[in-house]
Amino acid sequence: MLLEELAKYAREKYQMDEQHKWGDFPGFSVIAHPQTGKWIALLMRQWDSESGEQLERCDLKCGIETLEEFRRPYLTQPIRMRGNKWIDIIFDRRTEEDVVFRLFDKAVAAGTESGYKLVLGMPAQSERPAYHETALPDPGRILRPEREKIPERIREMRHLYQYGRESSEFRAQNFLRQARFMADYEDDVPWIGGFSCYFPTYHDLTTRQLRGYFTWRTQLRRGHFQPIATSAAYIYIYELLNGVGADTPEECIQKLQEFERGYLDSGIGEERMRANLHRWMLEYAVLNNLPPEYARQAADPELASQNAALSALRAPDSHSDAEIFSAMCRFGGKKTEASPVLAADRTRGEHLFAEIWKKASAFTHKGEDLFTLCFGKRRTRQWFPLYNAVVCRPAHQEDRDYILDECCSYHCRNGLWQVKAYEKPYFDRNWISGLVHEADARLRG
């Protein structure tokens, strides 16, 4: 990472420019808080004659405790500034962009410290450059106009962000607080450019990007779906999963499905979002104890189809011949659909295959019936709903059982969830494919 990337971040997100204050030291500059004028960063670019490279460092006023909190090799004690509010960041290939930006955000939020001392000088050829001490005066209060007017609502929203623990829960709490505050905000500045971020929130967007996002959301809520960076589109999904933008859990599912139709089905958004969307809708429905039909409708169609097929083979007496035959084809081979047995009379053919499965279901091998030999037993494992989304989860959930269908159920005990289901890694298709192949051969004969 380069210092220029930090300087660009400060310009775009906070309208804060580098200030080159010393003609004799062109490689040194400061970034000052836009409201107080007090320094929050000292940027240092120095030529190292031994390595033949430019060394880049930054003393940042984000609190000495961050060295213990983050423990990165490029974070050290300050080298020019004094006091326990400062740290030093070495900029090289190891430096992580997201960590530096978070620390800079923290420095901006806390930027009220007064009084500091800076020493500059010409570097000597040694492991750490030496400097001739030169005292520089406190620049005092530096006021400058912003290049772009920040809407008051966005300014107030930024102030709601609380710095503290670096955890997913704390991040989600900040997002929910800000999302509720911005629930009905509208803007009219179009989205421009790209944006990529894991678990994105408002806090990761520049002011210009925030305005673009809320403009996009305004149009979406009116039924006009437009392109936007995928990471920004995820923020809208996170809002709904947190109950922002929907009055009831049922309405949340409805709006997520509308998003799928208007944004993904239309080809505007990236297809890779769909798997996450279906997963989160199912998990949201279970957590909010919606009727199982909501959850089944919201789930991944592939999962719903698989469970329906398993149910038909597990309890064939309560399913139609067509359902049983379709399930046999799903797990035993699609080529069965083209069997000559069905060509003359499909209804009769499906009935014959279904009867074979019913009779074979009574077969046991080493104490296990045919269905168990094919698909194993239902297995119980821990379940972490919405763990890969920015969502505030309830502090406590009552013990309950949620029956999705005959093959899958969810159980909450003491606030911990488990899922009980048949899992693909334990399927043995050799059993069912062998049965289907043999049935087809004999029926043809």
Backbone torsions as a table, in degrees:
resi	resn	phi	psi	omega
1	MET	NA	144.1	-179.7
2	LEU	-107.6	155.8	176.5
3	LEU	-60.0	-33.0	-178.8
4	GLU	-60.2	-32.6	179.1
5	GLU	-67.3	-37.4	175.5
6	LEU	-67.7	-42.2	179.0
7	ALA	-62.0	-40.0	178.0
8	LYS	-64.4	-41.5	178.7
9	TYR	-60.4	-43.3	179.9
10	ALA	-63.9	-39.2	179.8
11	ARG	-66.6	-46.9	-171.9
12	GLU	-76.0	-36.2	-176.0
13	LYS	-88.3	-37.1	-173.3
14	TYR	-120.3	-0.3	-175.6
15	GLN	57.1	41.6	-179.7
16	MET	-111.7	120.2	-178.5
17	ASP	-97.2	153.0	168.4
18	GLU	-64.0	141.6	176.0
19	GLN	-117.1	112.9	178.1
20	HIS	-88.6	104.0	-168.3
21	LYS	-100.8	-13.4	-172.3
22	TRP	-127.8	110.7	179.9
23	GLY	-62.6	-32.1	-179.2
24	ASP	-75.7	-15.5	-178.4
25	PHE	-130.4	73.2	-174.9
26	PRO	-64.8	-18.8	-179.6
27	GLY	-81.2	-6.5	-178.1
28	PHE	-105.8	137.6	177.1
29	SER	-151.1	166.6	178.8
30	VAL	-128.5	156.7	169.2
31	ILE	-118.8	125.4	-176.2
32	ALA	-110.5	151.6	178.1
33	HIS	-63.4	131.4	-174.3
34	PRO	-66.5	-21.4	-177.8
35	GLN	-97.9	-39.1	-177.3
36	THR	-98.7	-21.5	-176.7
37	GLY	77.5	2.3	-178.2
38	LYS	-85.1	146.3	-175.8
39	TRP	-67.9	138.8	172.1
40	ILE	-124.1	-11.1	178.8
41	ALA	-151.2	138.0	172.9
42	LEU	-116.3	116.4	-177.7
43	LEU	-98.9	131.9	-174.5
44	MET	-128.9	121.0	174.8
45	ARG	-119.2	119.1	-174.6
46	GLN	-133.7	137.6	178.3
47	TRP	-85.0	128.2	178.4
48	ASP	-103.0	109.0	-175.7
49	SER	-68.0	-26.3	-179.1
50	GLU	-70.6	-45.2	-179.2
51	SER	-88.9	-17.2	-177.1
52	GLY	71.8	25.2	-178.6
53	GLU	-130.0	158.1	174.4
54	GLN	-86.3	127.3	177.4
55	LEU	-94.5	135.4	-178.2
56	GLU	-124.6	129.8	179.0
57	ARG	-141.6	165.1	178.4
58	CYS	-149.1	122.5	168.4
59	ASP	-84.1	124.7	-173.6
60	LEU	-124.3	135.9	-175.2
61	LYS	-91.0	70.4	-178.0
62	CYS	-120.4	7.9	177.1
63	GLY	97.5	128.1	-177.4
64	ILE	-63.7	-21.2	-178.9
65	GLU	-66.3	-18.7	179.6
66	THR	-67.2	-22.3	176.6
67	LEU	-63.1	-37.9	177.6
68	GLU	-77.2	-34.0	-176.2
69	GLU	-71.3	-40.4	-174.9
70	PHE	-100.4	-36.3	177.1
71	ARG	52.1	63.2	176.1
72	ARG	-112.8	145.7	-177.6
73	PRO	-66.3	-20.3	-178.7
74	TYR	-93.1	1.9	175.6
75	LEU	-104.7	123.1	-175.6
76	THR	-139.2	-178.5	174.0
77	GLN	-63.8	149.4	-179.9
78	PRO	-63.0	146.7	-178.6
79	ILE	-107.7	-16.9	179.2
80	ARG	-122.5	-40.5	-179.4
81	MET	-82.3	161.8	-176.2
82	ARG	-123.5	146.2	176.7
83	GLY	115.3	162.0	-176.1
84	ASN	-84.4	9.5	177.2
85	LYS	-94.1	-5.0	-171.6
86	TRP	-115.3	149.6	169.2
87	ILE	-134.1	171.8	176.0
88	ASP	-117.9	141.3	177.6
89	ILE	-118.6	125.6	175.1
90	ILE	-91.0	126.8	-178.4
91	PHE	-99.8	112.0	175.3
92	ASP	-155.3	-160.2	-175.3
93	ARG	-67.5	-22.4	-179.4
94	ARG	-78.7	-22.4	-169.4
95	THR	-67.5	125.4	-176.5
96	GLU	-91.6	123.9	-176.1
97	GLU	-58.2	-47.6	-174.6
98	ASP	-65.6	-34.5	178.1
99	VAL	-67.3	-46.1	-179.5
100	VAL	-61.7	-43.0	-179.3
101	PHE	-64.8	-39.0	178.5
102	ARG	-64.9	-40.6	178.3
103	LEU	-66.0	-37.6	178.0
104	PHE	-65.6	-41.8	176.0
105	ASP	-56.6	-42.4	-180.0
106	LYS	-64.3	-39.6	179.4
107	ALA	-64.5	-40.0	179.0
108	VAL	-63.3	-44.4	-177.5
109	ALA	-65.0	-34.2	-176.1
110	ALA	-98.7	6.8	-169.6
111	GLY	-69.3	68.9	179.4
112	THR	-127.2	1.2	-177.3
113	GLU	-66.2	139.8	178.7
114	SER	-117.2	151.2	175.8
115	GLY	80.2	121.0	178.2
116	TYR	-157.9	165.1	-178.3
117	LYS	-131.9	135.1	-178.8
118	LEU	-128.8	136.8	178.5
119	VAL	-122.9	125.9	178.7
120	LEU	-121.3	162.1	176.3
121	GLY	-179.6	179.7	179.7
122	MET	-87.3	135.5	-178.4
123	PRO	-72.0	143.3	173.2
124	ALA	-101.5	164.7	-179.7
125	GLN	-81.2	92.0	177.6
126	SER	-152.8	175.7	-177.8
127	GLU	-60.2	-41.6	174.4
128	ARG	-119.6	122.0	-176.7
129	PRO	-55.6	139.7	176.7
130	ALA	-96.4	157.0	-176.4
131	TYR	-134.3	144.6	169.4
132	HIS	-78.7	124.4	-174.0
133	GLU	-68.4	128.4	177.8
134	THR	-136.8	114.6	-178.8
135	ALA	-75.7	133.7	176.7
136	LEU	-112.2	140.6	-178.3
137	PRO	-73.9	155.6	172.8
138	ASP	-62.0	124.6	-177.5
139	PRO	-69.2	-10.3	179.0
140	GLY	72.2	-162.3	-177.2
141	ARG	-79.3	121.6	-178.9
142	ILE	-113.8	110.8	-179.7
143	LEU	-107.2	135.5	176.7
144	ARG	-145.4	149.9	-179.3
145	PRO	-71.9	150.7	175.2
146	GLU	-80.7	144.5	179.7
147	ARG	-73.3	-32.4	-177.7
148	GLU	-128.0	130.8	-179.9
149	LYS	-68.8	128.7	177.7
150	ILE	-94.3	122.2	177.2
151	PRO	-54.8	138.8	-176.2
152	GLU	-57.8	-36.2	-179.2
153	ARG	-62.9	-41.1	178.6
154	ILE	-68.3	-39.6	178.0
155	ARG	-60.7	-44.5	179.9
156	GLU	-66.3	-37.8	178.8
157	MET	-62.1	-42.3	179.0
158	ARG	-60.6	-35.9	-178.8
159	HIS	-70.7	-15.6	177.7
160	LEU	-75.2	-16.5	-177.7
161	TYR	-69.9	129.3	179.8
162	GLN	-108.7	127.8	178.8
163	TYR	-89.3	143.2	-178.9
164	GLY	177.2	-124.6	-177.2
165	ARG	-64.5	142.2	175.3
166	GLU	-94.5	81.2	-179.2
167	SER	-138.6	159.1	179.5
168	SER	-64.8	-35.6	179.5
169	GLU	-65.7	-44.0	-179.6
170	PHE	-65.7	-38.4	178.0
171	ARG	-63.8	-42.4	179.5
172	ALA	-66.0	-38.1	178.6
173	GLN	-63.3	-42.0	176.6
174	ASN	-62.4	-43.8	-178.8
175	PHE	-62.8	-44.6	-178.9
176	LEU	-63.4	-41.0	179.5
177	ARG	-60.6	-45.7	-179.2
178	GLN	-71.9	-37.2	-178.1
179	ALA	-64.6	-41.3	177.4
180	ARG	-63.1	-38.0	179.7
181	PHE	-66.8	-32.7	-176.7
182	MET	-101.5	15.6	-172.0
183	ALA	-56.4	-38.3	-176.1
184	ASP	-111.8	14.6	-177.4
185	TYR	-73.8	140.6	176.2
186	GLU	-129.4	153.0	179.8
187	ASP	-143.7	175.4	-177.0
188	ASP	-141.2	34.9	177.1
189	VAL	-113.1	111.5	-173.7
190	PRO	-60.7	150.1	175.9
191	TRP	-70.6	135.6	178.0
192	ILE	-135.0	138.0	172.9
193	GLY	88.5	-173.0	-177.2
194	GLY	-105.6	172.8	178.8
195	PHE	-167.0	127.9	-179.3
196	SER	-138.2	127.9	-176.1
197	CYS	-162.8	140.7	172.8
198	TYR	-80.6	136.6	-179.8
199	PHE	49.5	58.3	-174.2
200	PRO	-69.2	146.4	173.9
201	THR	-139.0	175.7	177.7
202	TYR	-55.3	-35.4	-174.1
203	HIS	-63.2	-19.9	-178.4
204	ASP	-88.8	-6.0	-176.5
205	LEU	-98.5	144.7	171.1
206	THR	-72.6	169.3	178.4
207	THR	-59.4	-42.3	179.6
208	ARG	-63.8	-40.6	178.4
209	GLN	-68.3	-37.6	176.8
210	LEU	-60.2	-45.2	-179.9
211	ARG	-64.0	-39.4	177.5
212	GLY	-64.9	-39.6	179.7
213	TYR	-64.6	-48.1	-177.7
214	PHE	-67.7	-28.1	173.5
215	THR	-67.5	-45.0	177.5
216	TRP	-60.5	-42.9	179.9
217	ARG	-65.5	-38.1	178.0
218	THR	-58.2	-45.9	-179.9
219	GLN	-68.2	-39.6	179.4
220	LEU	-60.5	-43.1	-179.5
221	ARG	-65.8	-18.8	176.9
222	ARG	-94.1	3.8	177.4
223	GLY	93.4	8.1	-179.8
224	HIS	-105.6	106.7	-177.2
225	PHE	-93.5	126.6	-176.9
226	GLN	-130.1	157.5	179.7
227	PRO	-65.7	150.5	173.6
228	ILE	-160.5	160.8	177.4
229	ALA	-56.7	138.1	-176.5
230	THR	-55.5	-42.1	-179.5
231	SER	-61.0	-36.5	178.2
232	ALA	-70.2	-36.4	178.2
233	ALA	-63.4	-32.7	178.0
234	TYR	-62.4	-31.1	-180.0
235	ILE	-60.4	-39.5	178.3
236	TYR	-62.3	-41.7	177.8
237	ILE	-63.6	-43.2	178.6
238	TYR	-60.4	-38.4	178.1
239	GLU	-57.2	-50.6	-177.6
240	LEU	-64.0	-41.6	179.6
241	LEU	-64.1	-21.6	175.4
242	ASN	-94.3	6.9	177.8
243	GLY	82.1	12.5	179.7
244	VAL	-96.8	119.9	-178.5
245	GLY	100.3	2.0	177.5
246	ALA	-144.9	138.3	-177.2
247	ASP	-83.8	-25.4	-177.7
248	THR	-137.0	159.6	175.5
249	PRO	-58.8	-36.4	178.5
250	GLU	-62.4	-41.3	179.3
251	GLU	-67.5	-33.7	177.2
252	CYS	-60.3	-49.0	178.5
253	ILE	-59.9	-42.4	-179.8
254	GLN	-59.9	-44.4	-177.9
255	LYS	-71.6	-32.5	175.4
256	LEU	-66.8	-37.5	176.8
257	GLN	-69.1	-36.0	175.1
258	GLU	-64.3	-37.5	176.9
259	PHE	-63.0	-42.7	178.9
260	GLU	-60.8	-45.7	-178.7
261	ARG	-67.7	-46.4	-174.0
262	GLY	-79.3	-29.6	-173.7
263	TYR	-105.1	-41.8	-177.3
264	LEU	-92.5	-49.7	-178.6
265	ASP	-61.5	-29.7	-179.1
266	SER	-78.6	-8.5	179.1
267	GLY	87.9	6.3	-179.7
268	ILE	-75.4	-49.6	-176.6
269	GLY	-88.1	173.5	-179.4
270	GLU	-81.5	134.5	-175.7
271	GLU	-60.5	-28.7	-176.4
272	ARG	-64.6	-14.8	178.5
273	MET	-71.7	-24.5	-169.4
274	ARG	-61.8	-42.2	-178.3
275	ALA	-60.9	-45.0	177.6
276	ASN	-62.6	-42.0	-177.7
277	LEU	-60.3	-47.5	-179.4
278	HIS	-66.6	-39.7	178.9
279	ARG	-61.4	-46.0	-177.4
280	TRP	-69.6	-35.1	178.4
281	MET	-64.4	-41.7	177.5
282	LEU	-62.6	-48.7	-177.8
283	GLU	-64.1	-39.4	178.2
284	TYR	-62.9	-42.2	-180.0
285	ALA	-63.0	-40.8	179.0
286	VAL	-67.3	-47.2	-178.4
287	LEU	-60.2	-34.7	-178.6
288	ASN	-94.5	8.9	174.1
289	ASN	55.6	39.8	175.7
290	LEU	-72.9	157.6	177.9
291	PRO	-53.7	142.4	-176.3
292	PRO	-53.9	-30.6	179.9
293	GLU	-63.9	-31.2	175.0
294	TYR	-63.7	-46.3	-177.7
295	ALA	-65.4	-43.6	-179.0
296	ARG	-64.7	-37.1	178.7
297	GLN	-69.8	-33.7	-177.2
298	ALA	-81.8	-23.0	-174.7
299	ALA	-67.6	166.0	174.5
300	ASP	-56.1	124.8	-179.5
301	PRO	-53.9	-32.9	178.5
302	GLU	-64.7	-42.1	178.6
303	LEU	-66.0	-43.2	179.6
304	ALA	-62.4	-41.2	179.6
305	SER	-66.1	-40.9	179.4
306	GLN	-62.5	-47.2	-178.5
307	ASN	-65.1	-35.5	177.6
308	ALA	-64.5	-40.7	178.8
309	ALA	-67.0	-41.1	178.1
310	LEU	-62.8	-40.6	179.9
311	SER	-61.7	-40.1	-179.3
312	ALA	-65.2	-38.4	-179.0
313	LEU	-80.7	-28.0	-179.7
314	ARG	-73.1	-37.6	-179.7
315	ALA	-131.0	69.4	-173.3
316	PRO	-62.4	-28.0	-177.7
317	ASP	-67.1	-19.2	-179.4
318	SER	-104.1	14.9	179.5
319	HIS	-130.8	158.2	-177.5
320	SER	-76.1	163.7	176.8
321	ASP	-59.6	-41.0	-178.9
322	ALA	-62.8	-41.2	179.6
323	GLU	-66.1	-41.5	-180.0
324	ILE	-65.7	-45.5	-179.4
325	PHE	-63.2	-42.6	178.6
326	SER	-60.4	-39.8	178.9
327	ALA	-67.0	-38.8	178.1
328	MET	-63.2	-39.0	178.1
329	CYS	-67.8	-38.7	-177.9
330	ARG	-60.6	-44.4	-176.4
331	PHE	-97.4	-21.4	-174.9
332	GLY	-103.9	-6.4	178.1
333	GLY	128.0	125.2	-177.9
334	LYS	-67.5	-20.3	-177.6
335	LYS	-62.6	-21.8	180.0
336	THR	-61.0	-28.0	179.0
337	GLU	-59.1	-27.3	-178.0
338	ALA	-95.9	11.7	-178.5
339	SER	-61.3	138.5	176.1
340	PRO	-60.1	-19.8	-180.0
341	VAL	-61.1	-29.1	-178.7
342	LEU	-94.1	-14.0	-173.3
343	ALA	-62.5	-46.3	-176.6
344	ALA	-74.5	-42.8	-176.0
345	ASP	-149.8	96.5	-174.6
346	ARG	-62.6	-42.0	-178.8
347	THR	-59.9	-45.4	179.3
348	ARG	-65.1	-40.9	-179.4
349	GLY	-62.3	-45.9	178.6
350	GLU	-60.9	-39.1	179.7
351	HIS	-63.1	-42.0	-178.8
352	LEU	-64.6	-45.3	178.3
353	PHE	-63.3	-42.4	-179.6
354	ALA	-62.5	-40.5	179.1
355	GLU	-65.1	-38.3	177.4
356	ILE	-61.4	-43.7	179.2
357	TRP	-63.7	-43.2	-179.4
358	LYS	-60.1	-45.6	-179.3
359	LYS	-68.6	-38.8	-179.3
360	ALA	-69.2	-24.3	-178.4
361	SER	-61.5	-23.5	179.3
362	ALA	-78.3	-11.4	-179.4
363	PHE	-68.4	139.6	176.9
364	THR	-127.0	150.3	177.4
365	HIS	-140.5	116.1	-177.4
366	LYS	55.6	39.2	175.0
367	GLY	84.2	2.4	-179.2
368	GLU	-116.3	139.5	179.5
369	ASP	-78.5	174.0	-174.4
370	LEU	-61.2	-43.1	-178.6
371	PHE	-60.0	-43.6	-180.0
372	THR	-67.1	-36.6	177.0
373	LEU	-63.0	-36.1	-178.9
374	CYS	-78.4	-40.5	-168.8
375	PHE	-124.3	2.0	-179.9
376	GLY	73.0	-170.4	178.5
377	LYS	-100.1	158.7	174.3
378	ARG	-63.6	132.8	-176.6
379	ARG	-114.1	147.1	-178.8
380	THR	-108.3	130.6	176.6
381	ARG	-143.4	163.8	178.1
382	GLN	-67.4	149.2	-176.8
383	TRP	-130.5	129.8	-177.1
384	PHE	-120.6	84.2	-176.3
385	PRO	-65.2	136.6	176.3
386	LEU	58.9	25.8	-177.0
387	TYR	-68.5	-26.3	-178.4
388	ASN	-103.3	31.1	173.8
389	ALA	-133.1	156.6	178.7
390	VAL	-83.6	89.9	-174.4
391	VAL	-138.6	134.8	172.9
392	CYS	-81.6	115.3	180.0
393	ARG	-88.6	149.2	179.1
394	PRO	-60.7	143.1	-178.4
395	ALA	-62.5	-33.0	-179.6
396	HIS	-148.1	139.2	175.0
397	GLN	-122.9	140.9	179.8
398	GLU	-68.9	151.7	175.9
399	ASP	-62.9	132.6	177.2
400	ARG	-165.1	165.7	177.6
401	ASP	-119.4	135.6	-179.7
402	TYR	-122.9	113.2	-178.1
403	ILE	-95.2	105.7	179.9
404	LEU	-72.5	-48.3	177.0
405	ASP	-162.3	-167.9	-176.6
406	GLU	-66.4	-18.8	-173.1
407	CYS	-110.5	-11.5	-173.9
408	CYS	-142.0	133.8	177.4
409	SER	-145.9	156.3	-178.2
410	TYR	-123.0	142.9	-173.4
411	HIS	-138.0	127.8	179.2
412	CYS	-111.2	126.2	177.1
413	ARG	-136.6	122.8	179.4
414	ASN	55.2	37.2	177.4
415	GLY	82.2	-3.7	-179.9
416	LEU	-106.7	139.7	-176.5
417	TRP	-105.2	147.5	171.0
418	GLN	-135.2	151.9	175.1
419	VAL	-119.3	140.6	179.1
420	LYS	-120.9	115.7	-173.3
421	ALA	-160.1	166.1	171.1
422	TYR	-82.4	134.8	-173.9
423	GLU	-120.1	137.3	-174.4
424	LYS	-53.5	-39.7	-179.0
425	PRO	-57.9	-18.4	-177.7
426	TYR	-103.4	5.7	176.2
427	PHE	-73.9	138.8	174.3
428	ASP	-118.5	91.6	-174.8
429	ARG	-69.6	-16.2	-179.4
430	ASN	-60.5	-36.8	-179.3
431	TRP	-64.3	-53.1	-175.1
432	ILE	-73.6	-38.5	178.8
433	SER	-65.2	-35.5	176.8
434	GLY	-65.3	-41.9	179.5
435	LEU	-64.3	-46.0	-178.8
436	VAL	-62.8	-43.4	-179.6
437	HIS	-62.9	-44.5	-179.5
438	GLU	-66.4	-40.1	178.8
439	ALA	-63.1	-42.5	-179.5
440	ASP	-63.2	-42.7	-178.8
441	ALA	-63.6	-42.4	-177.8
442	ARG	-71.9	-37.9	179.2
443	LEU	-67.8	-32.6	176.9
444	ARG	-67.7	-37.9	-177.8
445	GLY	-70.1	NA	NA
